Amino acid sequence: MRVIITGGSGMIGRALARNLADDGHEVIVLSRAPESATRLPARVRAARWDGKSAEGWAALADGADAIVNLAGENIAGSSMLEILFGRWTPERKRRILASRADAGRAVVQAVERAARKPKVVIQSSAVGYYGLSREAPLPENAPPGDDFLARVCVEWEASTGPVESLGVRRVVFRSGVVLTPRGGILPLLLLPFRLFAGGRLGSGEQWFPWVHLDDQVAAIRFAIEKDQARGTFNLTAPHQLRNTEAAAIIGRVLRRPVWLPVPAFTLRLLLGDKHILVLDGQQAPPDRLVGLGFTFRRPRLEDALRA
């Protein structure tokens, strides 16, 4: 297969590119600075794009097996300091939204210009689509929320919608918190436990939607290769749990006490609007994905953390 990945330098993109390359597939990672991408696996190459249009890379989409659209400015932050102290200013919110909408439009332009259309476009999104903490399980046809993250997800998903009218199969993944030791929000969640000050966050009753990076990559591969996969899928581990339960498991895995709750007001003061990333959550079961035959490799949090 020939697979094009936007956002290929990010956490998920790097893992997906390596996974595909290890199986002998050709992978093209789109980058604003391809000359700096010097440590790519065999069968992975970088091509230049501006993140806004199909200029310079549209020909690569002709006859491609898949385009995986992962591009977008990091919502939480790209470092621990940025996660903790980088506020969602109006300008930051504008960049977060624009980076996703622009990338989606670029993908649509490339598909429009392709004489031989790509077989599938994989569009990333998040369970934040459903809005702030909601108790009932949320199937994919549940309505969106109206907070900032929900609005971002709605526009993110819509950005590549036009490829369907061009006859291209499209899959949208609404992912939970992707667990990996390198990057993402997991290091922030683990930090207080490593300092022997771990506990629940806020009330602890909020859902903690999560998925292991291995399953995130495997699900994308599954959607690329399974022609029956189309439409929107929740991508969260089947065994979901609340923050209190997650804290107990983290403490057990790290062999640390679980005794010091972090008050909600402290997190609101520290994180600003970003507090919703840890104080709110959704129960979004992956029923459609499992029903189509996908099997999770890391379905339980304790096993995922130990891995």
C-alpha positions as CSV (number, residue, x, y, z in Angstrom):
1,M,0.0,0.0,0.0
2,R,0.9,3.7,-0.4
3,V,-0.3,5.7,2.6
4,I,0.0,9.5,3.1
5,I,0.0,10.8,6.6
6,T,-0.6,14.4,7.6
7,G,0.6,15.1,11.1
8,G,3.1,12.4,10.6
9,S,5.6,13.9,13.0
10,G,3.2,13.7,15.9
11,M,2.9,10.9,18.5
12,I,0.3,8.9,16.6
13,G,1.7,9.7,13.1
14,R,5.2,8.4,14.0
15,A,3.8,5.2,15.5
16,L,1.6,4.6,12.5
17,A,4.3,5.3,10.0
18,R,6.7,2.9,11.6
19,N,4.0,0.2,11.9
20,L,3.1,0.5,8.2
21,A,6.8,0.6,7.1
22,D,7.6,-2.5,9.2
23,D,5.0,-4.4,7.2
24,G,6.6,-3.3,3.9
25,H,4.2,-0.5,2.9
26,E,5.3,2.8,1.4
27,V,4.6,5.7,3.7
28,I,4.7,9.4,2.8
29,V,4.7,11.9,5.8
30,L,3.8,15.4,4.9
31,S,5.9,18.0,6.6
32,R,6.5,21.8,6.5
33,A,10.2,21.1,6.8
34,P,10.9,17.7,5.2
35,E,14.7,18.4,5.1
36,S,14.7,18.1,8.9
37,A,13.0,14.7,8.9
38,T,16.3,12.7,8.8
39,R,15.5,9.8,11.1
40,L,12.6,8.2,9.2
41,P,12.3,4.4,9.0
42,A,13.0,2.6,5.8
43,R,10.1,3.0,3.3
44,V,9.0,6.3,5.0
45,R,9.8,9.5,3.2
46,A,8.9,13.1,3.9
47,A,7.2,15.4,1.4
48,R,6.7,19.2,1.7
49,W,3.3,20.7,2.3
50,D,2.1,24.1,3.7
51,G,-0.6,22.6,5.9
52,K,-3.2,24.7,4.1
53,S,-3.4,23.4,0.5
54,A,-2.6,20.6,-1.9
55,E,0.2,22.6,-3.5
56,G,3.4,20.5,-4.0
57,W,2.0,17.2,-2.9
58,A,-1.4,16.7,-4.7
59,A,0.2,14.3,-7.2
60,L,1.1,11.9,-4.4
61,A,-2.6,11.4,-3.7
62,D,-3.2,10.1,-7.2
63,G,-3.7,6.3,-6.8
64,A,-2.9,6.3,-3.0
65,D,-4.4,3.6,-0.9
66,A,-5.1,5.9,2.0
67,I,-4.7,9.5,3.4
68,V,-4.6,9.6,7.1
69,N,-5.4,13.1,8.4
70,L,-3.9,13.6,11.9
71,A,-2.7,17.2,11.5
72,G,-3.5,19.8,14.0
73,E,-1.8,21.9,16.7
74,N,-1.4,20.1,20.0
75,I,-4.4,20.8,22.2
76,A,-2.8,20.2,25.6
77,G,0.7,21.3,24.7
78,S,3.9,19.7,23.4
79,S,5.8,19.8,26.7
80,M,5.1,19.4,30.4
81,L,5.7,23.2,30.9
82,E,3.3,24.0,28.0
83,I,0.7,21.6,29.3
84,L,0.9,23.2,32.8
85,F,1.3,26.8,31.9
86,G,0.3,27.3,28.3
87,R,-3.2,28.9,28.5
88,W,-5.9,28.7,25.8
89,T,-5.7,32.3,24.8
90,P,-8.0,33.5,22.0
91,E,-5.0,33.3,19.6
92,R,-4.1,29.8,20.7
93,K,-7.8,28.7,20.2
94,R,-7.7,30.3,16.8
95,R,-4.6,28.3,15.8
96,I,-5.9,25.0,17.2
97,L,-9.1,25.3,15.1
98,A,-7.4,26.8,12.0
99,S,-4.7,24.1,11.9
100,R,-7.3,21.4,11.7
101,A,-9.7,23.0,9.3
102,D,-6.9,24.1,7.0
103,A,-5.4,20.5,6.9
104,G,-8.8,19.0,6.1
105,R,-9.3,21.4,3.2
106,A,-5.9,20.5,1.9
107,V,-6.8,16.9,1.9
108,V,-10.0,17.6,0.0
109,Q,-8.1,19.6,-2.6
110,A,-5.7,16.7,-3.2
111,V,-8.5,14.3,-3.6
112,E,-10.3,16.6,-6.0
113,R,-7.2,16.8,-8.2
114,A,-6.4,13.1,-8.2
115,A,-7.4,11.2,-11.4
116,R,-7.4,8.0,-9.4
117,K,-9.0,8.8,-6.1
118,P,-7.5,7.5,-2.9
119,K,-9.4,4.4,-1.6
120,V,-10.0,5.9,1.9
121,V,-9.5,9.0,4.0
122,I,-9.1,8.5,7.7
123,Q,-10.1,11.5,9.7
124,S,-9.0,12.0,13.3
125,S,-11.2,13.5,16.0
126,A,-11.9,13.1,19.7
127,V,-14.6,12.1,22.2
128,G,-14.5,15.8,23.1
129,Y,-17.0,16.0,20.3
130,Y,-19.7,15.0,22.8
131,G,-19.1,18.0,25.1
132,L,-18.4,18.2,28.8
133,S,-19.1,15.3,31.3
134,R,-22.2,13.4,30.4
135,E,-23.2,10.3,32.3
136,A,-25.0,8.2,29.7
137,P,-23.0,6.1,27.3
138,L,-22.5,8.0,24.0
139,P,-23.0,6.2,20.7
140,E,-21.7,7.8,17.6
141,N,-25.1,9.3,16.7
142,A,-25.2,11.3,19.9
143,P,-25.3,15.1,19.3
144,P,-22.2,17.3,19.8
145,G,-21.6,19.5,22.8
146,D,-21.2,23.3,22.6
147,D,-17.9,23.9,24.5
148,F,-14.7,24.9,22.7
149,L,-13.4,21.3,22.3
150,A,-16.7,20.1,20.9
151,R,-16.8,22.9,18.4
152,V,-13.2,22.1,17.3
153,C,-14.2,18.4,16.8
154,V,-17.3,19.3,14.8
155,E,-15.3,21.5,12.4
156,W,-12.3,19.0,12.3
157,E,-14.6,16.2,11.2
158,A,-16.5,18.3,8.7
159,S,-13.2,19.5,7.1
160,T,-12.8,16.3,5.0
161,G,-16.5,15.5,4.6
162,P,-16.6,16.6,0.9
163,V,-14.4,13.6,-0.1
164,E,-17.5,11.4,0.3
165,S,-19.3,13.2,-2.5
166,L,-16.2,12.4,-4.6
167,G,-16.8,8.7,-4.1
168,V,-14.0,8.2,-1.5
169,R,-14.7,6.0,1.6
170,R,-14.2,8.0,4.8
171,V,-13.7,6.9,8.4
172,V,-13.8,9.3,11.4
173,F,-12.2,8.2,14.7
174,R,-13.3,9.9,17.9
175,S,-10.4,8.9,20.1
176,G,-10.0,9.0,23.9
177,V,-6.8,10.0,25.7
178,V,-4.1,8.2,23.9
179,L,-1.7,6.6,26.4
180,T,2.0,6.6,25.6
181,P,5.0,7.2,27.8
182,R,6.3,9.8,25.3
183,G,4.1,12.7,24.8
184,G,0.4,13.4,25.3
185,I,-1.3,14.0,28.6
186,L,-0.2,10.8,30.4
187,P,3.0,12.3,31.8
188,L,0.9,15.0,33.5
189,L,-1.4,12.4,35.0
190,L,1.5,10.4,36.3
191,L,3.5,13.2,37.7
192,P,1.8,13.6,41.1
193,F,2.0,9.8,41.7
194,R,5.7,9.8,40.9
195,L,6.0,12.6,43.6
196,F,4.1,10.4,46.1
197,A,1.2,12.9,46.0
198,G,-1.3,11.1,43.7
199,G,-5.0,11.0,44.0
200,R,-8.2,11.6,42.2
201,L,-8.7,14.8,40.2
202,G,-11.6,16.9,41.4
203,S,-14.6,14.8,42.4
204,G,-13.1,11.8,40.6
205,E,-16.5,10.9,39.2
206,Q,-15.7,12.1,35.7
207,W,-15.2,9.4,33.1
208,F,-11.6,8.8,31.9
209,P,-11.9,7.8,28.2
210,W,-8.6,6.3,27.1
211,V,-7.0,4.1,24.5
212,H,-3.5,2.6,24.2
213,L,-1.3,3.9,21.4
214,D,-1.0,0.4,20.1
215,D,-4.8,0.1,19.7
216,Q,-5.0,3.6,18.1
217,V,-2.6,2.5,15.4
218,A,-4.2,-0.9,15.0
219,A,-7.6,0.6,14.6
220,I,-6.4,3.0,11.9
221,R,-4.8,0.0,10.1
222,F,-8.0,-1.9,10.5
223,A,-10.0,0.9,8.9
224,I,-7.6,1.3,6.0
225,E,-7.7,-2.4,5.1
226,K,-11.4,-3.2,5.8
227,D,-13.7,-1.9,3.1
228,Q,-16.8,-2.3,5.2
229,A,-15.4,0.4,7.6
230,R,-17.0,3.7,6.9
231,G,-18.6,6.5,9.0
232,T,-17.8,7.5,12.5
233,F,-16.3,5.3,15.3
234,N,-15.6,5.8,18.9
235,L,-12.0,4.8,19.6
236,T,-11.7,4.2,23.3
237,A,-10.8,1.0,25.2
238,P,-13.8,-1.2,25.9
239,H,-13.2,-1.2,29.6
240,Q,-13.9,2.5,30.5
241,L,-13.7,3.8,34.1
242,R,-13.9,6.9,36.2
243,N,-11.0,9.0,37.3
244,T,-11.2,7.6,40.9
245,E,-10.8,4.1,39.5
246,A,-8.0,5.2,37.2
247,A,-6.1,6.8,40.0
248,A,-6.2,3.6,42.1
249,I,-4.8,1.6,39.1
250,I,-2.1,4.2,38.4
251,G,-1.0,4.0,42.1
252,R,-0.9,0.3,42.0
253,V,1.1,0.1,38.8
254,L,3.6,2.8,40.0
255,R,3.6,1.4,43.6
256,R,2.7,4.8,44.9
257,P,0.1,5.8,47.5
258,V,-3.2,7.2,46.4
259,W,-4.1,9.6,49.1
260,L,-4.0,13.3,48.0
261,P,-7.0,14.4,45.9
262,V,-6.4,17.5,43.8
263,P,-9.3,20.0,44.3
264,A,-11.1,21.1,41.2
265,F,-10.5,24.7,42.0
266,T,-6.8,24.1,42.0
267,L,-6.8,22.6,38.6
268,R,-9.0,25.4,37.2
269,L,-6.6,27.9,38.6
270,L,-3.5,26.1,37.3
271,L,-4.8,25.1,33.9
272,G,-7.4,27.8,33.0
273,D,-9.8,26.7,30.4
274,K,-7.7,23.5,29.8
275,H,-9.1,22.1,33.1
276,I,-11.8,20.4,31.0
277,L,-9.1,18.0,29.8
278,V,-8.8,16.4,33.2
279,L,-12.0,17.4,35.0
280,D,-14.5,16.3,32.4
281,G,-14.8,13.1,30.4
282,Q,-17.2,11.1,28.3
283,Q,-18.2,7.4,28.3
284,A,-18.0,6.7,24.6
285,P,-17.9,2.9,24.1
286,P,-16.4,1.5,20.9
287,D,-19.4,-0.7,20.1
288,R,-19.4,0.0,16.3
289,L,-15.7,-0.8,16.0
290,V,-16.0,-4.0,18.0
291,G,-19.1,-5.0,16.1
292,L,-17.1,-4.7,12.8
293,G,-14.6,-7.2,14.2
294,F,-11.8,-5.1,15.7
295,T,-10.1,-6.7,18.7
296,F,-8.4,-4.5,21.3
297,R,-4.9,-5.5,22.3
298,R,-4.9,-3.4,25.5
299,P,-8.5,-3.4,26.7
300,R,-7.8,-2.8,30.4
301,L,-6.0,0.2,31.9
302,E,-3.7,-1.7,34.2
303,D,-2.3,-3.8,31.4
304,A,-2.0,-0.7,29.2
305,L,0.0,1.1,31.8
306,R,2.3,-1.8,32.5
307,A,2.9,-2.1,28.8
